[in-house]
Amino acid sequence: MRNLFDKYWQKWTTACAVGELLGMGAVALIALSYNRWAGEPLTAGSKALNLLVMVFAGAIEGFVLGFWQWRVLRLKFPIIPAKEWIGYTMAVAMLGWFLGMLPSLLLTLGNAPVPPEEVEPPLVLILAGAMALGLFLGAMFGLFQWFAFHKYARESIQWVTGNSLGWGLGMMFIFAAAAWPDAASPLFTVILAGMAGGSLAGLSVGAITGIYLNRIIAENEAAGGAQKG
């Protein structure tokens, strides 16, 4: 029986952590730069523009994470094309940021701008919402990657479950890190918070999806469908 926490699991977990560390660092830098330039988005128009900026940032995050994941994935499944894995990862990252930012835009439509400090919910509610969002978006994340994965690996539908659980936990770290700095925080603090949240989220996603990935590998190796690396 394959050891689910072997060196390959360690490589995968590390790759996910590095990918999210760099990806979320880029997202934090883009978000901060935009907010410093355009100010806090309070109106429907400014939030719509902020939504577009964050979708673009999501594309960068998806590219970085997808690339780092593919570097390890190809060791066991060398026939998976980089453009497929990275492309689907970028697409779902953009969708995730769109869905995540959309509620704040919709709440603004038809209402007068409300200062964010007056509507900020308690941290426990933020984290609970983050977990729920992560479970849903993680399932979407796994599904999009499965569109590429299932063509080259048997029994890969469980990838959806692994990502749902991994991102359910990981999204809590991302939201906790986002709530750490405020508008007055220096650039270094915001980027540090983004990278810290990203790396912890990446570790969570990598550790949990790595277990499911090793299960898929074991089942494919038993059937002669995966390449040993």
Secondary structure, DSSP 8 states (H G I E B T S, - for coil): ---TTSHHHHHHHHHHHHHHHHHHHHHHHHHHHHHHHH----SHHHHHHHHHHHHHHHHHHHHHHHHHHHHHHTTT-TTS-HHHHHHHHHHHHHHHHHHHHHHHHHHHTTS----GGGT---HHHHHHHHHHHHHHHHHHHHHHHHHHHTTT-TTTTHHHHHHHHHHHHHHHHHHHHHHSS-TTS-HHHHHHHHHHHHHHHHHHHHHHHHHHHHHHHHHHHHTT-S---
